[in-house]
Amino acid sequence: MGVSVFTFLMSLIWCNVFILLGVLCRRTLALKHGVNLILAMIAAGIVRLLVPIELPTVIVVRSEEIMPFFQRFFSAQAFEMHEHSVNWLDIILAIWIVGSVMHLSLIAWTLFQQSLKIRRMRTEDHPRVSKLAEELGRDFKMTSKCRVVVSPDVKTPMLVGYFSPIILLPPLALTDDDMRYVLLHEWNHFIHRHLWIKLLFSTFCALLWWNPLVYMAESDLDYLLEVSCDRASVRSLNTEERIKYVEATSNVMKQLVTLVTRSTLFVGFITAAPDRIVQRCELILFPPKKISKTIKILTIASLIFLIILSYAFVFQTLYRPPEDDSPKVTDVSIVPEHSYLKEKADGSFLLYINGEPRDSLSREDINYPPFSDLPIHK
């Protein structure tokens, strides 16, 4: 069990495969059956990227063109700095790491700014809202205490707080039933850890900032989480109560004066365009048929099979030793203990074994075993 450049490339390929599956299914499958399967596909991609190992039973598929091309490109010298050769792989990794650090820093800064805004937020005293939140907590036997803050600085009902939930509300003129549905919706965001899911996706996008697929997967995340939250909120409601839930959504929309700014770090009651709000209401009033257990089992089994398959084989470079009429390189053991390479003025290398020059090698030859393991003397 080990890690190499080839296993890392395979992990990147399979990570994109799982993300692509989630992207292709995110609208049809998620809207009808929830986001859990989509999240499972994305999670499989993340795990595959973070665990780029090569199992002892792996099948090695030798590549004669594609892998050698990548190997030559990554190992090619871009420039020399302080007598140290810098290849293209070093440059790509440096750009990748710097970009990821910048994106992660931006996420941390946004969270800090959000925390400051909440602390400085103007608040209004609404005993009725606090009482409804306490009643909701008792009715649903909530284990965590939820704090409700009403402020004119809030543009839409939203949930913040990763460990201690805070429901932020604008000063809305709602009936008790409407306010209860709004609070229930936001609380379900906390129960289902939607804030953590969004933070995970933001982190994933920061780590793979150069990959357009992760942004495609994240593009509908707000909407899919809202649909998922609606499903959880109305699961135990009858038809009449579902209609009231939709009316509460409509009443909140009417009172929102400004458009809602999309954020990656909170989840809110209204975070979509009007046409999507209409679709949310249709899914609440006319929920699709539940997916059968057989389909669920088959889907999960297929996903597990793909994960196992991703570790079953790996592409590696097919190495053929250079043809040479002289037997002096191939008839001895070439190991770093008594062998080394010495660079010549013309850019080629001279192989020394036991202190004696044995053969001349090109720069391309030394990229392959056993010469790639030998030290180079200037």
N, C-alpha and C positions, 0 to 999 in steps of 0.2 A: 504494500500500500504506500503510494508516494504521490508527489505533486511535481509536475513538469510544465514546461511551456505548452506542450501538446494537450495536457489535461486541462490547463487553464483556458486554452482556446476552445476546447470542447464544452467547457462549462459556460462560456460566453454564448456559444451557438445554441445550446439547449436552454439557457436562460431566455434567449430571444424567442425560441420556439414556444415556451410556456406563456410568455407575455403576449405573443401573437395570438395564441389560442384565447386568452382572456380578452384581448381587444376585439377579436372577431365575434365573440359570444356575449360581449358586455351588454349590448342593448336588448337582443332577443331573449337570451337566457335569464339575464338579471331582472328584467322587468316582469317576467312571468313567474320566476321561481326564486327571486331573491339574489343577493350578492354573494352568498357563501361559496358557491361553486366557482365564481369568478375570482374571489379572493383566494380560494384554494389553488387555482391555477397560477396566480401571481406569486403566491407564497412558495409554490414549487419551484418557480423560476429563481426566486431569491435564494432558497436553500441550495439549489443546484449551482448557483454562482458562488456561494460562500463555502461550498464543500467540493472543491475541484480535485478530488482524489482519484487515484487509479487503483482499482482492486486487483488482487493477485490473479483473479480469474478472467480479467479483461481480455477481449479479443483485439489484437493489434492489427489494424488495417494499414498496410504500407501504401503510402502515397508517393507517386513518382513525379508529380508536377505541382500540385497545389501546395502541399506542405513544404516541399523544398523551396518554392517561391517565397512563402512567408518567412521561412527560416533564413534565406539569403537576405531578404529585405530587412528583417529585424536585426540581424547581426552585422549588416553593412555599416561601415564607419561613416558617420556624418561629419565629424570634425574631431580634432585633437585638442585637449585643453590640459595644460600643465603636465604634459607627457602622458596623459591618460586618454585612451581612445573612447570616444562617446559614440555609441551606435544609435540607430533609429529607435530601437526598443527603449533605451534609456530616455530619449526625448519624449516619446509617446507616454511613458509612465509618469514622467515629471509633469507633463501638461495635464494628464488625467488627475493626478493627485492634487495639483494646485487648483484646478477647476472644482474638484470635489470639496476641498477645504473652503474655498470661497463660497460655494453654495451652502455648505453646512453652517458657515459663519453667518450668512444671511438669514437662515432659519432661526438660529439662536438670537440674532439681533431682533428679528420680528417678534419672537416670543417675549423678549425683554421689553420691547416697546409696547406690546399689547398689555403686559402686566402693569406697566406704568400708567397707561391710559385707564385701565380698570380702577387703579388706586385713586386716580385724580378725577374720576367720573362723578358728575353731579348726581345725587340720588334723591328720590322722592319717597315719602312714607306712604305705603299702601297696605294697611292692615288686612284688607279684604284679600289681597293677593297672597300675603303671607299665610293667612288662615286656609285658603284653598290649597296651598302647597303642603301644609301640615296634614290636611285631610287626605290629600292624595297619597302622602307617605304612609299614613295609617291604613288606607284602603288596600294598597299594594304591598304592604309589609316591607317597605324599603329599609334596608339595613344602613345605608349611608344618608346622612343629613344633607338636604339640598338647600342651598341658600339662594334666595330670589332677590334680585336687585332691579328696581325700576328707575330708569334714568332717561332724560331727554336726549342724552348723547348717543343712545342706542337707536339704530335705524331699523332693526328687525329683531324679533325674538331669536335668541341664540344661546348656545351652551358653551361655556369655557371652563377650564379647570380639569387637569388630567387625573388628579387624585381626589380633590374636594370639588364637587360640581357646583357651579354658579350659573344660574339661569338669568340672563340679562334680558330685560323687557323694556320696550319703549312705552310711554304713557298711552296705552290704548283704552278706548272706551268699549269694553267687551262685557257680555253677560258672564255670569258665573260659569255656565256650561261651556261657553266659548273659551274662557280663560283656563278652565280645567283641561280642555283638549290641548291647548297650547302647551301647558305645563307637562301634560302626559307625553306629548311628542318630544319635547326637549329631554325629559327624563329618560325616555327610551334611547335617545342618543348616548346617554351616559351608560346605561345598562349594557348596551351592545358595543361599547368601547369605540365608537365612531371617531372620537377625537384622536385616539391612539392609531387608528387605521389611517387617518389623514396624515398624521405625523410620520408614520412608517412610510407612506407613499412619498411624502416630501423628501424624506431621507433617502429613499431608494432613487428618486429622481436626481438628488444631489450627487449620489455615488455614480450614477450612470447618466450624467448630464449631457453627454454627447450622443445618447441613443434616443432617436425620435419615438421609438415604440413605448418607452416609459411615459412620455408625455401624452401619447394617444391613450394609454391605459388610465392616466389620471384625469383626462379631459372631462369625462362624464362622472367622475367619482362623487362630486357633490350631489348630483341628481340621483345617482343610484343609491347613495346612503339615505337620501330623503325618502325615496320609494321604499327602501327597506325599513326605515323607521315608521312610515305610514302603515306598512303591513303589520308590524309589531304592535302599533298603537291600536289598531282596529280589529285585531285578531279575535278578541272576545266580545266585540260589539255586534248588536243586531242591526238590521237594515235601517231602522229609524235613527239609531245612534250614529251609524255611519253617515247618514245624511246630515246630521248635526255637526259631525266632524268636518265634512266638506264645507258646510256653511261657515264654520269657524275659520277655515282657511280663506274663504272668500272675504269675510269681514276683516281679517287681518290685512289682506291685500288692499282693500279699499282705503284703509287708514294709513298705509305706507305712502308717504308723499314722494320720497326720492327712490330711485332705483337702488337695489341692494348691490353693494360692491362685493365681488367674489373674493373670498379669502381661503387660504389653504390651512388655516390654523383654528377655525371654529366651525361649528355646524349650526345651522339655523333653520327656523320654521319655513321661511320663504327664501330660497337661494337658487331660483331658476327663472327663466323667461316665462311670460304668461302662457305660451302654448304648452310648455311642460307642466305648468300648474294644472292646466286643464287635463292633461294626460294623467297626472297624479290623482286627480279627482275621479277620473274614469276607472282607474285601477282600484280605488277605494270602494266605489259603488258597485263595480262589476269585476270582482277579483277573478283572475284566471284559475283554472282547475289546478289543484295541487299535483305536483309531480309524484308519480308512483314510487314506492320504495324500490321496485325492481330497477327503474330508470336511475334512481339515486345510486343504488349499489353498483350498477354497470358503469356509471360515470366515474364514481370513485375508484372502482377497480381499473378502469382504463387509465386514469390519472396515475395510479400507483404503478401500473405496467409501464407507462412512459418514463416514470422516474427510474425504475429498475433498468429499462432499456437504455437510458442515457448513460448508465455506468457500465453497460455490457461491452462497449467497444470504444476504441480511441484511434484516431488517425495519427500516424507518425511517418516521418520521412523514411523512404526506402534508401538505404545507403549501399552503394556499390563502391568498393575500394578502387582507386585509380589503377588503370592498366599500366603495368610496368614490366618490361622484359627483365629487369634486374631483380633477383630474389632477395636482395639484402634487406628490404624493409619487411617483407612478409614472412621471412624465415626466422625472425626473432620476436621476442615479447617486447612490446612497446608500452612501457608503464612509466609514470612520472618519477619513480624512484631512481631510474638510471637513464632517462631520456628527456630531452628538452628540444625546443625550437629556437633558432637564432635568426633574427630578421636581417635580411640582406639589403643592400642599398637600392636594388631595383624593386623592392616591395615583396619579393618572394621570401621563402623561409627555408633554412637548412636544418634537416633533422640530425640530431646528435644522439647516439646510443653508446653508453659507456665511454663518453668523452670523444668518440670518433664520428666524423661526419658520414652520414649514410645515404641521404637522398635529398633532393630539392623538391619543395612543395609550393603550390600556389596559395594565395590567400583564401581561395574557395576551398581548397583541400583541408585546411586546418579547421574548418567549421564542423567537420564530421569526426566521429570517433575512429581510431583511438587518438588522433592528433589533437582534437579539441580539448582533451584532458591534460595536455602537456603544458608546462610553463614556457613562457616566451622570454628569452634573454635578448636584450638590446645589443 
